[in-house]
Amino acid sequence: MEEKKRTITKWLYWFLFAVAVIAVYKTLDNFGAIGDWLRNLFEVLMPFIIGILIAYVLYIPSLKIENMYKKIAKPKIIAKKARSLSVFTVYLIAIILIVISINFLIPVIISSVTDLANNFQGYYNIMINNFDNLPEDSFLKNDLVIDVINSIRNIDFKEFINIEKLAEYAKGAINFATKIFDFFVSIIVSVYILLQRTEILTFFKKLGKAMFKENTYNSMGKYFNRTNNIFFNFLAGQFIDGVVVGIITSIAMSIMGVKYSVLLGFMIGLFNMIPYFGAIIAVVIATLITILTGGLGQAITMVIVVTILQQVDANIINPKIIGSSLKISPLLVILGVTVGGAYFGVLGMFLAVPIIAVLKLVITDYIEYKNKIKDI
């Protein structure tokens, strides 16, 4: 009887193994169809994913405004409706900022880009004439500079940067006309998440308790809270810091008379959100454009001023905005940004730092846990 039972168990094992092999084969054999299905599913869920991201970004501002409303004792209706009022207020502020950007900032940037593209050939000719008039023993007259100039000569900026092309890029990137419904769905989803965040979190907490052991659940909760703090502090802080850097750099460039100061200033602010490499790339681009439009002297002055502003930002403004350091080695930051950029582009470079910080947190806790067990 026992022998028969072992035989049945063995054949059942091999049957399940064969089924698993067939399932894996069929999955790989239809990988293209599965990939298409996953892409379609991702496109369908995209409004909800964007809504979750919007709610995530607006969560802390909404929470702070809600606490402010709760402190108002009179009239009591305001305190009772604090959450609804906070969500309304944070979206009103966001809409005002978007309207201001559309009416004032974006037209200036588009105008600067268009003007730069249309006049690039003239700027280039001036730069070549100035370069040819340099003494033969000038340190600028070397093979590297000559190669860069020849590379720039072969770039047809008008082909890539003009009003028609910008419109095509904008339509291809946003496709606003066909995605307007998804946009409103995302906004509605984000509003409901902010309004019902307590109920949503309570549900996931109950689900976690039901699925995992108490120690596992507590550990997951601890890491979720710490990871959330790291991501939000970094992302929100870097965004605000980028806006601040863009404003003060644009003002400084305007005072120096640098052409396209708003465009270059906000480009530096945007790239400044990418640790280490971003600031360097932005300053190099801004320097080349300033040499074309204002000459070498103005470019050198601009580099000195922008470098000073970036040092002020790195040592004073950025730590104040983010509030707490991520406490990770510059070597890890450079490694994370390099790998993230290689595999996931600009977004990977931007998200590399908080991801590295989270991995460092998990690995450090694991090492401490293992060492504590050995000591016992």
C-alpha positions as CSV (number, residue, x, y, z in Angstrom):
1,M,0.0,0.0,0.0
2,E,2.8,2.3,1.0
3,E,4.7,1.4,-2.2
4,K,1.6,2.2,-4.3
5,K,1.2,5.5,-2.6
6,R,4.8,6.5,-3.3
7,T,4.4,5.4,-7.0
8,I,1.3,7.6,-7.4
9,T,3.1,10.5,-5.7
10,K,6.0,10.1,-8.1
11,W,3.9,10.0,-11.2
12,L,1.9,13.0,-9.9
13,Y,5.1,14.9,-9.4
14,W,6.3,14.1,-13.0
15,F,2.9,15.0,-14.4
16,L,2.9,18.4,-12.7
17,F,6.5,18.9,-13.9
18,A,5.5,18.1,-17.5
19,V,2.6,20.5,-17.2
20,A,4.9,23.2,-15.9
21,V,7.4,22.6,-18.8
22,I,4.5,22.8,-21.4
23,A,3.2,26.0,-19.7
24,V,6.7,27.6,-19.8
25,Y,7.2,26.6,-23.4
26,K,3.8,27.9,-24.5
27,T,4.5,31.2,-22.6
28,L,7.8,31.6,-24.4
29,D,6.3,30.5,-27.7
30,N,3.7,33.2,-27.5
31,F,5.9,35.8,-25.9
32,G,5.1,38.3,-28.6
33,A,1.4,37.9,-28.1
34,I,1.8,38.2,-24.3
35,G,3.9,41.2,-24.7
36,D,1.3,42.9,-26.9
37,W,-1.4,42.0,-24.3
38,L,0.7,43.5,-21.5
39,R,1.3,46.7,-23.5
40,N,-2.4,47.0,-24.3
41,L,-3.2,46.5,-20.6
42,F,-0.6,49.1,-19.6
43,E,-2.1,51.6,-22.0
44,V,-5.6,51.0,-20.6
45,L,-4.3,51.4,-17.0
46,M,-2.1,54.4,-17.9
47,P,-4.7,57.0,-16.7
48,F,-5.0,55.2,-13.4
49,I,-1.2,55.0,-13.1
50,I,-0.8,58.7,-13.9
51,G,-3.6,59.5,-11.4
52,I,-1.8,57.5,-8.7
53,L,1.4,59.5,-9.5
54,I,-0.4,62.8,-9.3
55,A,-2.0,61.9,-6.0
56,Y,1.5,60.8,-4.7
57,V,3.0,64.1,-5.7
58,L,0.2,66.2,-4.2
59,Y,-0.2,64.0,-1.0
60,I,2.1,66.0,1.3
61,P,0.9,69.5,0.2
62,S,-2.7,68.2,0.7
63,L,-1.9,66.8,4.1
64,K,-0.3,70.0,5.3
65,I,-3.2,72.1,4.1
66,E,-5.6,69.7,5.7
67,N,-3.9,70.0,9.1
68,M,-4.0,73.8,8.7
69,Y,-7.8,73.7,8.1
70,K,-8.3,71.3,11.1
71,K,-6.6,73.9,13.4
72,I,-9.3,76.4,12.5
73,A,-11.9,76.2,15.3
74,K,-14.4,78.7,13.8
75,P,-16.4,77.9,11.9
76,K,-16.4,74.2,12.7
77,I,-17.7,73.3,9.2
78,I,-14.3,74.2,7.9
79,A,-12.6,71.7,10.3
80,K,-15.1,69.0,9.4
81,K,-14.6,69.5,5.7
82,A,-10.8,69.9,6.0
83,R,-9.9,67.0,3.6
84,S,-12.2,68.1,0.8
85,L,-11.1,71.7,1.2
86,S,-7.4,70.7,1.2
87,V,-7.8,68.7,-2.0
88,F,-9.7,71.6,-3.6
89,T,-7.0,74.1,-2.5
90,V,-4.0,72.1,-3.7
91,Y,-5.6,71.6,-7.1
92,L,-6.5,75.3,-7.3
93,I,-2.8,76.1,-6.6
94,A,-1.6,73.6,-9.2
95,I,-4.0,75.0,-11.8
96,I,-2.8,78.6,-11.0
97,L,0.8,77.6,-11.4
98,I,0.1,75.8,-14.7
99,V,-1.8,78.8,-16.1
100,I,1.1,81.1,-15.1
101,S,3.6,78.8,-16.8
102,I,1.5,78.6,-20.0
103,N,0.9,82.3,-20.1
104,F,4.3,83.6,-19.2
105,L,7.1,81.0,-19.2
106,I,6.3,78.6,-22.0
107,P,5.8,81.3,-24.7
108,V,9.2,82.8,-23.8
109,I,11.0,79.5,-24.0
110,I,9.4,78.6,-27.3
111,S,10.2,82.0,-28.7
112,S,13.8,81.6,-27.5
113,V,14.2,78.2,-29.1
114,T,12.7,79.3,-32.4
115,D,14.9,82.4,-32.5
116,L,18.0,80.4,-31.7
117,A,17.2,77.9,-34.5
118,N,16.5,80.6,-37.1
119,N,19.6,82.6,-36.3
120,F,21.9,79.7,-35.6
121,Q,23.8,80.0,-38.9
122,G,24.5,83.7,-38.3
123,Y,25.8,83.0,-34.8
124,Y,27.9,80.2,-36.1
125,N,29.5,82.4,-38.8
126,I,30.4,85.0,-36.2
127,M,32.0,82.4,-34.0
128,I,34.0,81.0,-37.0
129,N,35.2,84.6,-37.8
130,N,36.3,85.2,-34.2
131,F,38.0,81.8,-34.1
132,D,39.9,82.5,-37.4
133,N,41.0,85.9,-36.0
134,L,42.6,84.3,-33.0
135,P,46.5,84.2,-32.9
136,E,47.9,81.0,-34.2
137,D,49.5,80.2,-30.8
138,S,46.1,80.6,-29.0
139,F,45.3,77.6,-26.7
140,L,41.8,77.5,-28.3
141,K,43.3,76.6,-31.6
142,N,43.8,72.9,-31.0
143,D,42.5,69.8,-32.7
144,L,39.8,69.2,-30.0
145,V,38.2,72.6,-30.5
146,I,38.5,72.3,-34.3
147,D,36.7,68.9,-34.2
148,V,33.9,70.4,-32.1
149,I,33.5,73.3,-34.5
150,N,33.3,71.0,-37.5
151,S,30.7,68.8,-35.7
152,I,28.6,71.9,-35.0
153,R,28.9,72.9,-38.6
154,N,27.3,69.7,-39.7
155,I,24.2,70.2,-37.5
156,D,21.2,71.7,-39.2
157,F,19.3,73.1,-36.3
158,K,16.5,74.4,-38.5
159,E,15.7,70.9,-39.6
160,F,15.2,69.8,-36.0
161,I,14.1,72.9,-34.1
162,N,11.4,75.1,-35.6
163,I,7.8,75.9,-34.9
164,E,6.5,73.1,-37.1
165,K,8.8,70.5,-35.6
166,L,8.1,71.6,-32.1
167,A,4.4,71.3,-32.7
168,E,5.0,67.7,-34.1
169,Y,7.2,66.8,-31.1
170,A,4.6,68.1,-28.7
171,K,1.8,66.2,-30.5
172,G,3.9,63.0,-30.5
173,A,4.8,63.3,-26.9
174,I,1.5,64.4,-25.4
175,N,-1.0,63.6,-28.1
176,F,-3.4,65.9,-26.2
177,A,-6.1,65.8,-28.7
178,T,-6.7,62.1,-28.5
179,K,-5.7,61.6,-24.8
180,I,-7.9,64.4,-23.3
181,F,-10.3,61.8,-21.9
182,D,-7.4,59.9,-20.2
183,F,-6.2,63.1,-18.8
184,F,-9.5,63.9,-17.0
185,V,-9.7,60.3,-15.9
186,S,-6.3,60.7,-14.3
187,I,-7.3,63.8,-12.5
188,I,-10.5,62.2,-11.2
189,V,-8.6,59.2,-10.0
190,S,-6.1,61.4,-8.2
191,V,-8.9,63.3,-6.5
192,Y,-10.6,60.2,-5.3
193,I,-7.3,58.8,-4.0
194,L,-6.6,61.9,-2.0
195,L,-10.1,62.1,-0.7
196,Q,-10.2,58.4,0.3
197,R,-6.6,57.8,1.1
198,T,-7.4,56.7,4.7
199,E,-9.8,54.0,3.5
200,I,-7.4,52.9,0.8
201,L,-4.5,52.6,3.3
202,T,-6.7,50.8,5.8
203,F,-7.7,48.2,3.2
204,F,-4.1,47.5,2.2
205,K,-3.0,47.2,5.9
206,K,-5.8,44.7,6.5
207,L,-4.8,42.8,3.3
208,G,-1.1,42.8,4.4
209,K,-2.1,41.4,7.9
210,A,-4.2,38.7,6.3
211,M,-1.5,37.6,3.8
212,F,1.7,37.8,5.9
213,K,3.0,36.9,9.3
214,E,3.1,39.7,11.9
215,N,6.9,40.1,11.7
216,T,6.9,40.2,7.9
217,Y,4.0,42.7,8.0
218,N,5.7,45.0,10.4
219,S,8.9,44.9,8.4
220,M,7.1,45.7,5.2
221,G,5.3,48.6,6.9
222,K,8.6,49.9,8.2
223,Y,10.3,49.8,4.8
224,F,7.3,51.2,3.0
225,N,7.2,54.2,5.3
226,R,10.9,54.8,5.1
227,T,11.0,54.3,1.3
228,N,8.1,56.6,0.8
229,N,9.8,59.3,2.8
230,I,13.0,58.9,0.8
231,F,11.3,59.0,-2.5
232,F,9.0,61.9,-1.7
233,N,11.7,64.0,0.0
234,F,14.0,63.5,-3.0
235,L,11.5,63.9,-5.8
236,A,9.6,66.9,-4.4
237,G,12.7,68.5,-3.1
238,Q,14.6,68.2,-6.3
239,F,11.7,69.6,-8.3
240,I,11.3,72.6,-6.0
241,D,15.1,73.1,-6.0
242,G,15.2,72.9,-9.9
243,V,12.5,75.6,-10.1
244,V,14.4,77.8,-7.6
245,V,17.7,77.3,-9.5
246,G,15.9,78.0,-12.8
247,I,14.5,81.3,-11.5
248,I,17.7,82.7,-9.9
249,T,19.9,81.6,-12.8
250,S,17.5,83.2,-15.3
251,I,17.6,86.4,-13.3
252,A,21.4,86.4,-13.0
253,M,21.8,85.7,-16.8
254,S,19.3,88.5,-17.6
255,I,21.3,90.9,-15.5
256,M,24.5,89.9,-17.4
257,G,22.7,90.4,-20.7
258,V,22.9,86.8,-21.8
259,K,20.6,86.1,-24.7
260,Y,17.9,83.4,-24.1
261,S,18.4,83.8,-20.4
262,V,15.1,82.3,-19.4
263,L,15.6,79.3,-21.7
264,L,19.1,78.6,-20.5
265,G,18.3,79.3,-16.9
266,F,15.4,76.9,-16.7
267,M,17.4,74.3,-18.7
268,I,20.1,74.5,-16.1
269,G,17.4,74.2,-13.4
270,L,15.8,71.2,-15.1
271,F,19.2,69.4,-15.6
272,N,20.2,70.3,-12.1
273,M,17.6,67.7,-10.9
274,I,20.0,65.0,-12.2
275,P,22.8,64.7,-9.6
276,Y,26.3,65.5,-10.6
277,F,26.1,65.0,-14.4
278,G,23.0,67.2,-14.9
279,A,24.6,70.4,-13.8
280,I,27.7,69.8,-15.9
281,I,25.8,68.9,-19.1
282,A,23.5,72.0,-18.7
283,V,26.4,74.4,-18.2
284,V,28.3,73.0,-21.2
285,I,25.3,73.5,-23.4
286,A,24.6,77.0,-22.0
287,T,28.3,77.9,-22.5
288,L,28.3,76.9,-26.2
289,I,25.1,78.8,-26.9
290,T,26.4,81.9,-25.0
291,I,29.7,81.8,-27.0
292,L,27.6,81.8,-30.2
293,T,25.3,84.6,-29.1
294,G,27.5,86.8,-26.8
295,G,31.1,85.9,-27.3
296,L,33.7,84.1,-25.3
297,G,34.0,86.8,-22.6
298,Q,30.3,86.7,-21.8
299,A,30.4,82.9,-21.7
300,I,33.3,82.9,-19.2
301,T,31.5,85.4,-17.0
302,M,28.3,83.3,-17.2
303,V,30.1,80.1,-16.3
304,I,31.7,81.8,-13.2
305,V,28.4,83.2,-12.0
306,V,26.4,80.0,-12.7
307,T,29.1,77.9,-10.9
308,I,28.9,80.2,-7.8
309,L,25.1,79.9,-7.9
310,Q,25.3,76.1,-8.1
311,Q,27.7,76.0,-5.1
312,V,25.2,78.1,-3.1
313,D,22.4,75.8,-4.2
314,A,24.4,72.6,-3.3
315,N,25.5,73.8,0.1
316,I,22.6,76.0,1.2
317,I,19.4,75.9,-0.9
318,N,19.2,72.2,-1.7
319,P,19.8,70.9,1.9
320,K,17.2,73.4,3.2
321,I,14.6,72.3,0.7
322,I,15.1,68.5,1.0
323,G,15.4,68.8,4.7
324,S,17.4,65.6,5.3
325,S,20.4,64.1,3.5
326,L,20.1,60.8,1.8
327,K,23.4,59.9,3.3
328,I,24.9,58.0,0.4
329,S,28.4,58.1,-1.0
330,P,29.0,60.2,-4.1
331,L,30.5,57.1,-5.6
332,L,27.2,55.3,-5.3
333,V,25.4,58.3,-6.7
334,I,27.7,58.3,-9.8
335,L,27.3,54.6,-10.2
336,G,23.5,54.7,-9.9
337,V,23.2,57.7,-12.3
338,T,25.5,56.0,-14.8
339,V,23.6,52.6,-14.8
340,G,20.2,54.3,-14.6
341,G,21.0,56.5,-17.6
342,A,22.4,53.6,-19.6
343,Y,19.3,51.4,-19.2
344,F,16.4,53.9,-18.6
345,G,17.6,57.2,-20.1
346,V,17.0,60.5,-18.4
347,L,14.2,59.1,-16.1
348,G,16.7,56.4,-14.9
349,M,19.3,59.1,-14.1
350,F,16.7,61.1,-12.2
351,L,15.4,58.1,-10.1
352,A,18.7,56.5,-9.6
353,V,19.6,58.4,-6.4
354,P,16.4,57.5,-4.3
355,I,16.6,53.9,-5.6
356,I,20.2,53.6,-4.5
357,A,19.3,55.1,-1.1
358,V,16.5,52.5,-0.6
359,L,18.8,49.6,-1.6
360,K,21.5,50.9,0.7
361,L,18.9,51.1,3.5
362,V,17.8,47.5,3.0
363,I,21.3,46.1,2.6
364,T,22.5,48.0,5.7
365,D,19.6,46.6,7.8
366,Y,20.3,43.1,6.5
367,I,23.9,43.3,7.5
368,E,23.1,44.6,10.9
369,Y,20.5,41.8,11.4
370,K,22.9,39.1,10.3
371,N,25.7,40.5,12.6
372,K,23.3,40.7,15.5
373,I,22.4,37.0,15.1
374,K,26.1,36.0,14.9
375,D,26.8,37.9,18.1
376,I,24.0,36.1,19.9
